Structures are given as structure tokens and as C-alpha cells.
Amino acid sequence: MSYNHTANLRPIPILVYHQIAQAPPKGSPFRSLYVTPKAFSRQMAWLKLLGYIGLSMSRLQPYLAGEKQGKVVGITFDDGYLNNLSHALPVLLKQGFTSTCYAVSGLLGKTNTWDEHLGIAQTLLMNEVQIRQWAMAGQEVGSHTHSHIDLVATGSKESHIEIALGKTELESLLGQPVRHFCYPYGRYKSNHVEMAKELGFLTATTTERSRCHPRMNMLELPRVPVLRSTSLPVFWLKVATSYEDRRKK
């Protein structure tokens, strides 16, 4: 088995969240990407109750590689919203969980401007001080490029710069390596996978829906979306059964 491929003996779900906050009014675009603080707290408590350990991508990697065995779940947050720090962090600390937040290095302290043309509500992203707070609290920062571009609609040279800058800028800010990457919008091609590998990323996550099974590429890992409409019974199905495995693109 190549080091670049998973070798876990049991399926491992990597949860993906975006905003941990009250959803905007009905009819608002992408309202599904909001999970209320109360729902998030219940989900994390449920995981702990059933013996799961919530892990950042760095801590999950040995399990994905088959080097460790256990009842584990990856926890990831896309984009780096400030509400992850204010609402998710206390819950994670309470349960003793770690997670990875994929930050957009060029938009720290700004908003989700990449969504503005769609009419999506603008929400604050963590600034440099807050990103450091996140990391100092034992959570992990991953990269989501420099400006959240659509890699598929971008030239190869610019894509490489975006992926590289997203990594080096965060490393400079945090004073530590950034080894985990997430493709913006979940859109990428094989050359972007090669770029991630060349730049030294150990894992990269996508928006393909499934738990992680053996022989999957570490730089094309699927995830399990948790949405506003995800009830606790469905959350259990997503984590503990093949519910998501049947929903691959």
C-alpha cells in the first residue's frame, strides 16, 4: 500500500462544517450550510457518548494510514468563519476533541467575498489574532488557498501560486507547518492533486460524499457534510453506517 493512500481497517468519516451559527431567514442562499450552536453541541456530545474521538486531520492521519486503530471521526470546518471560534471551539474543548479549520489566507479578518455575487450573506472570517487563538487552543489550521478561487476555472500557474501562498502565508502567521489542504468548492483536477503533493501537503479533502475507505488517495479524501437539516438520527446514520457511502458523486 502506498503511503499516499489510506489503509484504515474500518470506514472513517471526516465531517465537514461551514458556519456554526443561527441560519439566515428562509429563502436565503446556502442556508443549509449553517448548523446552530445547539445542534453542533448535541452532535459532539453524541459522538463522545458513543465513544468516538473527534480529531484534526494531523491526528486523524495515522488512523487513515492504518498505523492506529480506533473509533475516530475527523472534524473539519471550511473557510475559517469567526463563528467557528466563538461557537464551535468551546464545544470542542469541552469534549476534548480537535479539529481542522481550512482558512483562506488572503481574506483573514474579511468576509466570504467569493460568495457575494450569489447573494449569500457576508459573514466575518477569523483575523490573524483569532486564527492564532484557534491554533493556541489546540485546534489545527489547514489551507483553503489564498483567495478561495475556483481552481478548475483558473490557469495552472495561477492555481499553483494560490495553493502555495495559502500554505506559506499561514505558516508564516502561525510559525508552524501547514500540512493539510482543502479544494475550494470541492473543484479540482489531477494537476491540482499533483500540486498539493509537490507543495508538501499530506492530506487534501474534497466535497465528494463518503466515509474514508482503504485505498483512497490521501490527497482526494471524501467527507461527510453536516447541514442545518441534519437531525441527530441522520447524523448517526452519516457517521456510523454506509448512508454517505452510497451518495458518492
Secondary structure, 3 states (H helix, E strand, C coil): CCCCECCCCCCECEEEECEECCCCCCCCCCHHHEECHHHHHHHHHHHHHCCCEEECHHHHHHHHCCCCCCCEEEEEEEECEHHHHHHHHHHHHHHCCCCEEEECHHHCCCECHHHHHHCCCCCEECCHHHHHHHHHCCCEEEECCCCCCCHHHCCHHHHHHHHHHHHHHHHHHHCCCCCEEECHHHCCCHHHHHHHHHCCCCEEEEEEECCECCCCECCCEEEEECCCCCCHHHHHHHHHCCCCHHHCC
